């Protein structure tokens, strides 16, 4: 989800809730401790130089049970960050502390923002020697479905 989309959804809410991939909600006394811009320059395993820019939100919760972040306050924080950091309308990455610091993509189900699992992948599969997946064939679908020694099926 891009920053403009997040802000649009945020302005229509009375309260902010983030839903973890397991369906549980981040405790409602969370803080957004950072709104930032992440610029990443890197080279993939195939030798291609790449650039990536994301918006980062860091969620944190502590024993401050009386704290509630309201949508208008977060809109104000985002506006300040856009001004001071020249934030682009980029994809948002959310950091939240689980067993380790987890990074999530962001979705919205009409009520809650959803923290969606991220995964790594090879960005240069065609250049770094990762073999293409071979299609699976059922022997029963072959014209010569008997697989006897010397039949040529294997």
Backbone as JSON Lines, residues from 0, in Angstrom:
{"i":0,"aa":"X","n":[0.84,-1.17,0.0],"ca":[0.0,0.0,0.0],"c":[0.89,1.23,0.0]}
{"i":1,"aa":"X","n":[0.55,2.17,-0.84],"ca":[1.3,3.42,-0.91],"c":[0.83,4.4,0.16]}
{"i":2,"aa":"X","n":[1.66,5.39,0.44],"ca":[1.38,6.36,1.48],"c":[0.07,7.11,1.23]}
{"i":3,"aa":"X","n":[-0.2,7.51,-0.01],"ca":[-1.44,8.25,-0.32],"c":[-2.67,7.4,-0.02]}
{"i":4,"aa":"X","n":[-2.6,6.12,-0.32],"ca":[-3.72,5.21,-0.07],"c":[-3.93,5.04,1.44]}
{"i":5,"aa":"X","n":[-2.83,4.88,2.19],"ca":[-2.91,4.75,3.64],"c":[-3.57,5.98,4.25]}
{"i":6,"aa":"X","n":[-3.13,7.16,3.81],"ca":[-3.66,8.41,4.36],"c":[-5.15,8.55,4.03]}
{"i":7,"aa":"X","n":[-5.54,8.14,2.83],"ca":[-6.95,8.2,2.44],"c":[-7.8,7.32,3.36]}
{"i":8,"aa":"X","n":[-7.36,6.07,3.61],"ca":[-8.09,5.18,4.5],"c":[-8.1,5.73,5.93]}
{"i":9,"aa":"X","n":[-6.98,6.27,6.35],"ca":[-6.82,6.77,7.71],"c":[-7.81,7.89,8.01]}
{"i":10,"aa":"X","n":[-8.01,8.79,7.06],"ca":[-8.9,9.94,7.31],"c":[-10.36,9.52,7.47]}
{"i":11,"aa":"X","n":[-10.73,8.32,7.05],"ca":[-12.1,7.85,7.21],"c":[-12.33,7.02,8.46]}
{"i":12,"aa":"X","n":[-11.31,6.86,9.29],"ca":[-11.42,6.01,10.48],"c":[-11.62,6.81,11.76]}
{"i":13,"aa":"X","n":[-12.33,6.2,12.71],"ca":[-12.46,6.8,14.05],"c":[-11.34,6.32,14.96]}
{"i":14,"aa":"X","n":[-10.83,5.13,14.7],"ca":[-9.69,4.6,15.46],"c":[-8.82,3.76,14.54]}
{"i":15,"aa":"X","n":[-7.56,3.63,14.93],"ca":[-6.58,2.89,14.13],"c":[-6.37,1.52,14.75]}
{"i":16,"aa":"X","n":[-6.4,0.5,13.91],"ca":[-6.1,-0.85,14.38],"c":[-5.26,-1.55,13.31]}
{"i":17,"aa":"X","n":[-4.25,-2.28,13.78],"ca":[-3.4,-3.08,12.9],"c":[-3.61,-4.55,13.25]}
{"i":18,"aa":"X","n":[-3.91,-5.33,12.23],"ca":[-4.17,-6.76,12.41],"c":[-2.95,-7.56,11.96]}
{"i":19,"aa":"X","n":[-2.48,-8.41,12.84],"ca":[-1.34,-9.28,12.55],"c":[-1.77,-10.42,11.62]}
{"i":20,"aa":"X","n":[-0.82,-11.06,10.95],"ca":[-1.17,-12.15,10.03],"c":[-1.97,-13.28,10.68]}
{"i":21,"aa":"X","n":[-1.83,-13.48,12.0],"ca":[-2.58,-14.54,12.67],"c":[-4.0,-14.12,13.06]}
{"i":22,"aa":"X","n":[-4.39,-12.88,12.72],"ca":[-5.73,-12.39,13.03],"c":[-5.83,-11.58,14.3]}
{"i":23,"aa":"X","n":[-4.82,-11.67,15.17],"ca":[-4.82,-10.86,16.39],"c":[-4.51,-9.41,16.05]}
{"i":24,"aa":"X","n":[-4.98,-8.5,16.9],"ca":[-4.7,-7.09,16.71],"c":[-3.48,-6.68,17.52]}
{"i":25,"aa":"X","n":[-2.71,-5.75,16.97],"ca":[-1.65,-5.11,17.75],"c":[-2.36,-4.41,18.91]}
{"i":26,"aa":"X","n":[-1.86,-4.53,20.14],"ca":[-2.55,-3.88,21.26],"c":[-2.86,-2.41,20.96]}
{"i":27,"aa":"X","n":[-4.04,-1.98,21.37],"ca":[-4.52,-0.65,20.98],"c":[-3.73,0.51,21.59]}
{"i":28,"aa":"X","n":[-2.83,0.22,22.52],"ca":[-2.01,1.28,23.1],"c":[-0.65,1.4,22.39]}
{"i":29,"aa":"X","n":[-0.58,0.93,21.13],"ca":[0.67,1.02,20.37],"c":[1.03,2.48,20.07]}
{"i":30,"aa":"X","n":[2.28,2.69,19.77],"ca":[2.79,3.99,19.32],"c":[3.35,3.79,17.91]}
{"i":31,"aa":"X","n":[3.28,4.8,17.08],"ca":[4.05,4.83,15.84],"c":[5.29,5.62,16.21]}
{"i":32,"aa":"X","n":[6.41,4.91,16.42],"ca":[7.62,5.57,16.92],"c":[8.46,6.16,15.81]}
{"i":33,"aa":"X","n":[8.22,5.73,14.58],"ca":[8.98,6.28,13.45],"c":[8.1,6.34,12.21]}
{"i":34,"aa":"X","n":[8.25,7.4,11.46],"ca":[7.79,7.48,10.08],"c":[9.02,7.93,9.31]}
{"i":35,"aa":"X","n":[9.47,7.11,8.38],"ca":[10.72,7.43,7.72],"c":[10.74,7.06,6.26]}
{"i":36,"aa":"X","n":[11.82,7.44,5.62],"ca":[12.07,7.12,4.22],"c":[13.31,6.23,4.18]}
{"i":37,"aa":"X","n":[13.18,5.08,3.53],"ca":[14.29,4.15,3.4],"c":[14.69,4.11,1.93]}
{"i":38,"aa":"X","n":[15.94,4.45,1.68],"ca":[16.5,4.35,0.34],"c":[17.52,3.22,0.35]}
{"i":39,"aa":"X","n":[17.38,2.32,-0.58],"ca":[18.25,1.14,-0.63],"c":[18.84,1.04,-2.03]}
{"i":40,"aa":"X","n":[20.15,1.06,-2.11],"ca":[20.88,0.84,-3.36],"c":[21.62,-0.48,-3.2]}
{"i":41,"aa":"X","n":[21.45,-1.39,-4.15],"ca":[22.06,-2.7,-4.01],"c":[22.29,-3.34,-5.37]}
{"i":42,"aa":"X","n":[23.04,-4.4,-5.35],"ca":[23.28,-5.18,-6.56],"c":[22.74,-6.57,-6.31]}
{"i":43,"aa":"X","n":[21.99,-7.1,-7.25],"ca":[21.45,-8.45,-7.05],"c":[22.48,-9.5,-7.47]}
{"i":44,"aa":"X","n":[22.17,-10.75,-7.25],"ca":[23.13,-11.83,-7.52],"c":[23.4,-12.03,-9.0]}
{"i":45,"aa":"X","n":[22.62,-11.39,-9.85],"ca":[22.87,-11.45,-11.29],"c":[23.68,-10.28,-11.79]}
{"i":46,"aa":"X","n":[24.05,-9.37,-10.88],"ca":[24.89,-8.25,-11.24],"c":[24.15,-6.97,-11.61]}
{"i":47,"aa":"X","n":[22.83,-6.94,-11.45],"ca":[22.04,-5.76,-11.79],"c":[22.01,-4.79,-10.61]}
{"i":48,"aa":"X","n":[22.36,-3.55,-10.89],"ca":[22.29,-2.49,-9.88],"c":[20.84,-2.09,-9.71]}
{"i":49,"aa":"X","n":[20.37,-1.99,-8.48],"ca":[18.96,-1.69,-8.2],"c":[18.84,-0.59,-7.15]}
{"i":50,"aa":"X","n":[17.74,0.14,-7.22],"ca":[17.4,1.16,-6.23],"c":[15.97,0.92,-5.78]}
{"i":51,"aa":"X","n":[15.73,1.14,-4.5],"ca":[14.41,0.94,-3.95],"c":[14.16,2.03,-2.91]}
{"i":52,"aa":"X","n":[12.96,2.55,-2.86],"ca":[12.61,3.55,-1.86],"c":[11.27,3.16,-1.25]}
{"i":53,"aa":"X","n":[11.22,3.15,0.06],"ca":[10.01,2.79,0.79],"c":[9.77,3.77,1.92]}
{"i":54,"aa":"X","n":[8.54,3.79,2.38],"ca":[8.18,4.52,3.59],"c":[8.17,3.5,4.72]}
{"i":55,"aa":"X","n":[8.73,3.87,5.85],"ca":[8.81,2.96,6.98],"c":[7.98,3.49,8.15]}
{"i":56,"aa":"X","n":[7.14,2.64,8.69],"ca":[6.44,2.91,9.95],"c":[6.96,1.9,10.95]}
{"i":57,"aa":"X","n":[7.26,2.35,12.15],"ca":[7.63,1.42,13.2],"c":[6.57,1.48,14.28]}
{"i":58,"aa":"X","n":[5.96,0.32,14.57],"ca":[4.96,0.21,15.63],"c":[5.64,-0.33,16.88]}
{"i":59,"aa":"X","n":[5.24,0.21,18.01],"ca":[5.83,-0.21,19.28],"c":[4.77,-0.12,20.34]}
{"i":60,"aa":"X","n":[4.79,-1.07,21.25],"ca":[3.86,-1.0,22.37],"c":[4.59,-1.28,23.67]}
{"i":61,"aa":"X","n":[4.15,-0.6,24.68],"ca":[4.75,-0.72,26.0],"c":[3.61,-0.72,27.01]}
{"i":62,"aa":"X","n":[3.91,-0.6,28.25],"ca":[2.9,-0.65,29.29],"c":[2.16,0.67,29.48]}
{"i":63,"aa":"X","n":[2.06,1.46,28.45],"ca":[1.35,2.73,28.48],"c":[-0.08,2.47,28.01]}
{"i":64,"aa":"X","n":[-0.9,1.88,28.9],"ca":[-2.22,1.43,28.51],"c":[-3.22,2.56,28.29]}
{"i":65,"aa":"X","n":[-2.89,3.77,28.72],"ca":[-3.79,4.9,28.53],"c":[-3.57,5.6,27.2]}
{"i":66,"aa":"X","n":[-2.53,5.23,26.49],"ca":[-2.2,5.9,25.23],"c":[-3.01,5.31,24.1]}
{"i":67,"aa":"X","n":[-3.6,6.16,23.28],"ca":[-4.28,5.74,22.06],"c":[-3.92,6.73,20.97]}
{"i":68,"aa":"X","n":[-3.4,6.23,19.88],"ca":[-3.06,7.08,18.75],"c":[-4.31,7.23,17.88]}
{"i":69,"aa":"X","n":[-4.76,8.46,17.71],"ca":[-5.95,8.73,16.93],"c":[-5.56,9.03,15.48]}
{"i":70,"aa":"X","n":[-6.46,8.72,14.55],"ca":[-6.15,8.91,13.13],"c":[-5.67,10.32,12.78]}
{"i":71,"aa":"X","n":[-6.31,11.34,13.33],"ca":[-5.91,12.72,12.99],"c":[-4.5,13.04,13.46]}
{"i":72,"aa":"X","n":[-4.07,12.44,14.57],"ca":[-2.7,12.64,15.06],"c":[-1.7,11.99,14.11]}
{"i":73,"aa":"X","n":[-2.0,10.77,13.63],"ca":[-1.1,10.11,12.7],"c":[-1.07,10.83,11.35]}
{"i":74,"aa":"X","n":[-2.19,11.36,10.92],"ca":[-2.22,12.16,9.69],"c":[-1.29,13.36,9.84]}
{"i":75,"aa":"X","n":[-1.31,13.99,11.03],"ca":[-0.43,15.14,11.3],"c":[1.04,14.71,11.28]}
{"i":76,"aa":"X","n":[1.36,13.58,11.88],"ca":[2.74,13.08,11.89],"c":[3.21,12.81,10.46]}
{"i":77,"aa":"X","n":[2.34,12.19,9.66],"ca":[2.69,11.9,8.26],"c":[2.91,13.19,7.48]}
{"i":78,"aa":"X","n":[2.04,14.19,7.69],"ca":[2.19,15.48,6.99],"c":[3.52,16.13,7.37]}
{"i":79,"aa":"X","n":[3.89,16.07,8.63],"ca":[5.16,16.62,9.09],"c":[6.33,15.88,8.44]}
{"i":80,"aa":"X","n":[6.24,14.54,8.4],"ca":[7.3,13.73,7.78],"c":[7.39,14.01,6.28]}
{"i":81,"aa":"X","n":[6.24,14.18,5.61],"ca":[6.25,14.48,4.17],"c":[6.98,15.8,3.93]}
{"i":82,"aa":"X","n":[6.73,16.77,4.78],"ca":[7.36,18.08,4.64],"c":[8.86,18.03,4.95]}
{"i":83,"aa":"X","n":[9.21,17.46,6.07],"ca":[10.61,17.48,6.54],"c":[11.5,16.47,5.8]}
{"i":84,"aa":"X","n":[10.94,15.34,5.38],"ca":[11.73,14.27,4.76],"c":[11.51,14.16,3.25]}
{"i":85,"aa":"X","n":[10.62,14.99,2.71],"ca":[10.25,14.91,1.3],"c":[9.86,13.47,0.93]}
{"i":86,"aa":"X","n":[8.92,12.93,1.69],"ca":[8.49,11.55,1.47],"c":[7.82,11.4,0.11]}
{"i":87,"aa":"X","n":[8.22,10.4,-0.64],"ca":[7.53,10.12,-1.9],"c":[6.25,9.33,-1.63]}
{"i":88,"aa":"X","n":[5.44,9.17,-2.63],"ca":[4.26,8.31,-2.51],"c":[4.7,6.88,-2.81]}
{"i":89,"aa":"X","n":[5.4,6.3,-1.86],"ca":[6.0,4.97,-2.04],"c":[5.27,3.94,-1.2]}
{"i":90,"aa":"X","n":[5.62,2.67,-1.42],"ca":[5.06,1.57,-0.64],"c":[5.48,1.7,0.82]}
{"i":91,"aa":"X","n":[4.58,1.32,1.7],"ca":[4.84,1.36,3.14],"c":[5.31,-0.01,3.61]}
{"i":92,"aa":"X","n":[6.34,0.02,4.43],"ca":[6.84,-1.18,5.1],"c":[6.67,-0.93,6.59]}
{"i":93,"aa":"X","n":[6.02,-1.86,7.29],"ca":[5.76,-1.69,8.72],"c":[6.67,-2.62,9.51]}
{"i":94,"aa":"X","n":[7.36,-2.06,10.49],"ca":[8.18,-2.85,11.41],"c":[7.41,-3.03,12.71]}
{"i":95,"aa":"X","n":[7.42,-4.26,13.21],"ca":[6.76,-4.54,14.49],"c":[7.52,-5.65,15.18]}
{"i":96,"aa":"X","n":[7.68,-5.51,16.48],"ca":[8.46,-6.45,17.28],"c":[7.66,-7.72,17.56]}
{"i":97,"aa":"X","n":[8.11,-8.84,17.02],"ca":[7.59,-10.16,17.38],"c":[8.7,-10.83,18.17]}
{"i":98,"aa":"X","n":[9.06,-12.07,17.8],"ca":[10.22,-12.72,18.39],"c":[11.49,-11.99,17.97]}
{"i":99,"aa":"X","n":[11.43,-11.36,16.82],"ca":[12.47,-10.51,16.28],"c":[11.73,-9.34,15.63]}
{"i":100,"aa":"X","n":[12.44,-8.41,15.05],"ca":[11.75,-7.34,14.35],"c":[11.23,-7.9,13.04]}
{"i":101,"aa":"X","n":[9.94,-7.81,12.85],"ca":[9.31,-8.3,11.63],"c":[8.99,-7.12,10.72]}
{"i":102,"aa":"X","n":[9.07,-7.34,9.41],"ca":[8.71,-6.33,8.43],"c":[7.5,-6.84,7.66]}
{"i":103,"aa":"X","n":[6.52,-5.98,7.5],"ca":[5.27,-6.36,6.87],"c":[4.91,-5.41,5.73]}
{"i":104,"aa":"X","n":[4.19,-5.95,4.74],"ca":[3.48,-5.12,3.78],"c":[2.19,-4.69,4.47]}
{"i":105,"aa":"X","n":[1.46,-3.8,3.86],"ca":[0.26,-3.28,4.48],"c":[-0.94,-3.47,3.57]}
{"i":106,"aa":"X","n":[-2.03,-3.94,4.13],"ca":[-3.31,-4.07,3.44],"c":[-4.38,-3.39,4.26]}
{"i":107,"aa":"X","n":[-5.61,-3.39,3.74],"ca":[-6.73,-2.78,4.47],"c":[-7.98,-3.58,4.16]}
{"i":108,"aa":"X","n":[-8.72,-3.98,5.18],"ca":[-9.92,-4.79,4.97],"c":[-11.21,-4.0,5.16]}
{"i":109,"aa":"X","n":[-11.12,-2.67,5.18],"ca":[-12.29,-1.83,5.39],"c":[-12.47,-1.38,6.83]}
{"i":110,"aa":"X","n":[-11.8,-2.08,7.74],"ca":[-11.89,-1.74,9.17],"c":[-10.5,-1.63,9.81]}
{"i":111,"aa":"X","n":[-9.64,-2.6,9.51],"ca":[-8.3,-2.65,10.1],"c":[-7.25,-2.6,9.01]}
{"i":112,"aa":"X","n":[-6.1,-2.04,9.35],"ca":[-4.93,-2.19,8.5],"c":[-4.37,-3.57,8.77]}
{"i":113,"aa":"X","n":[-4.03,-4.29,7.73],"ca":[-3.55,-5.65,7.87],"c":[-2.04,-5.69,7.66]}
{"i":114,"aa":"X","n":[-1.34,-6.29,8.6],"ca":[0.1,-6.51,8.47],"c":[0.27,-7.83,7.72]}
{"i":115,"aa":"X","n":[0.79,-7.74,6.51],"ca":[0.91,-8.89,5.62],"c":[2.35,-9.36,5.58]}
{"i":116,"aa":"X","n":[2.55,-10.66,5.72],"ca":[3.9,-11.22,5.71],"c":[4.64,-10.86,4.43]}
{"i":117,"aa":"X","n":[5.94,-10.64,4.58],"ca":[6.82,-10.41,3.44],"c":[7.67,-11.66,3.24]}
{"i":118,"aa":"X","n":[8.21,-11.8,2.04],"ca":[9.08,-12.93,1.76],"c":[10.25,-12.46,0.9]}
{"i":119,"aa":"X","n":[11.35,-13.14,1.04],"ca":[12.48,-12.85,0.17],"c":[12.33,-13.64,-1.12]}
{"i":120,"aa":"X","n":[13.04,-13.2,-2.15],"ca":[13.06,-13.92,-3.42],"c":[14.35,-13.56,-4.15]}
{"i":121,"aa":"X","n":[14.72,-14.34,-5.08],"ca":[15.86,-14.02,-5.94],"c":[15.37,-13.07,-7.01]}
{"i":122,"aa":"X","n":[16.02,-11.94,-7.16],"ca":[15.61,-10.94,-8.14],"c":[16.2,-11.19,-9.52]}
{"i":123,"aa":"X","n":[17.09,-12.16,-9.63],"ca":[17.78,-12.4,-10.91],"c":[17.79,-13.88,-11.26]}
{"i":124,"aa":"X","n":[16.65,-14.52,-11.11],"ca":[16.59,-15.97,-11.34],"c":[17.12,-16.36,-12.72]}
{"i":125,"aa":"X","n":[16.86,-15.51,-13.73],"ca":[17.3,-15.84,-15.08],"c":[18.8,-15.65,-15.27]}
{"i":126,"aa":"X","n":[19.46,-14.93,-14.35],"ca":[20.89,-14.64,-14.49],"c":[21.8,-15.41,-13.54]}
{"i":127,"aa":"X","n":[21.26,-15.98,-12.5],"ca":[22.18,-16.54,-11.49],"c":[22.16,-18.06,-11.4]}
{"i":128,"aa":"X","n":[21.53,-18.73,-12.34],"ca":[21.63,-20.18,-12.38],"c":[20.54,-20.93,-11.65]}
{"i":129,"aa":"X","n":[19.48,-20.28,-11.22],"ca":[18.37,-20.99,-10.58],"c":[17.61,-21.72,-11.68]}
{"i":130,"aa":"X","n":[17.53,-23.04,-11.61],"ca":[16.84,-23.77,-12.68],"c":[15.34,-23.48,-12.67]}
{"i":131,"aa":"X","n":[14.76,-23.43,-13.85],"ca":[13.31,-23.26,-13.96],"c":[12.64,-24.52,-13.42]}
{"i":132,"aa":"X","n":[11.47,-24.35,-12.83],"ca":[10.75,-25.51,-12.31],"c":[10.25,-26.34,-13.49]}
{"i":133,"aa":"X","n":[10.48,-27.63,-13.37],"ca":[10.02,-28.54,-14.41],"c":[8.55,-28.88,-14.14]}
{"i":134,"aa":"X","n":[7.75,-28.95,-15.2],"ca":[6.34,-29.31,-14.98],"c":[6.24,-30.75,-14.51]}
{"i":135,"aa":"X","n":[5.3,-30.99,-13.61],"ca":[5.08,-32.35,-13.13],"c":[4.13,-33.05,-14.08]}
{"i":136,"aa":"X","n":[4.45,-34.28,-14.4],"ca":[3.65,-35.06,-15.33],"c":[3.18,-36.32,-14.59]}
{"i":137,"aa":"X","n":[1.89,-36.59,-14.69],"ca":[1.37,-37.82,-14.11],"c":[1.58,-38.94,-15.12]}
{"i":138,"aa":"X","n":[2.18,-40.01,-14.66],"ca":[2.44,-41.15,-15.55],"c":[1.14,-41.7,-16.12]}
{"i":139,"aa":"X","n":[0.06,-41.62,-15.35],"ca":[-1.22,-42.16,-15.82],"c":[-1.77,-41.38,-17.01]}
{"i":140,"aa":"X","n":[-1.28,-40.15,-17.23],"ca":[-1.76,-39.33,-18.34],"c":[-0.93,-39.51,-19.6]}
{"i":141,"aa":"X","n":[0.14,-40.25,-19.53],"ca":[0.96,-40.5,-20.72],"c":[0.27,-41.52,-21.61]}
{"i":142,"aa":"X","n":[0.49,-41.43,-22.92],"ca":[-0.12,-42.37,-23.85],"c":[0.34,-43.79,-23.53]}
{"i":143,"aa":"X","n":[1.6,-43.95,-23.34],"ca":[2.13,-45.27,-22.97],"c":[2.28,-45.26,-21.46]}
{"i":144,"aa":"X","n":[1.18,-45.6,-20.76],"ca":[1.19,-45.45,-19.31],"c":[1.83,-46.6,-18.57]}
{"i":145,"aa":"X","n":[2.28,-47.63,-19.27],"ca":[2.98,-48.7,-18.57],"c":[4.43,-48.3,-18.42]}
{"i":146,"aa":"X","n":[4.95,-48.51,-17.28],"ca":[6.34,-48.13,-17.02],"c":[7.09,-49.39,-16.64]}
{"i":147,"aa":"X","n":[7.35,-50.19,-17.64],"ca":[8.09,-51.43,-17.43],"c":[9.54,-51.19,-17.81]}
{"i":148,"aa":"X","n":[10.43,-52.01,-17.28],"ca":[11.84,-51.88,-17.68],"c":[11.95,-51.93,-19.2]}
{"i":149,"aa":"X","n":[12.84,-51.15,-19.74],"ca":[13.1,-51.04,-21.16],"c":[11.93,-50.47,-21.99]}
{"i":150,"aa":"X","n":[10.9,-49.85,-21.31],"ca":[9.78,-49.26,-22.04],"c":[10.09,-47.84,-22.51]}
{"i":151,"aa":"X","n":[11.16,-47.26,-21.96],"ca":[11.53,-45.9,-22.36],"c":[10.83,-44.82,-21.56]}
{"i":152,"aa":"X","n":[10.01,-45.17,-20.58],"ca":[9.29,-44.14,-19.83],"c":[10.16,-43.51,-18.75]}
{"i":153,"aa":"X","n":[11.21,-44.14,-18.35],"ca":[12.06,-43.56,-17.31],"c":[13.52,-43.84,-17.57]}
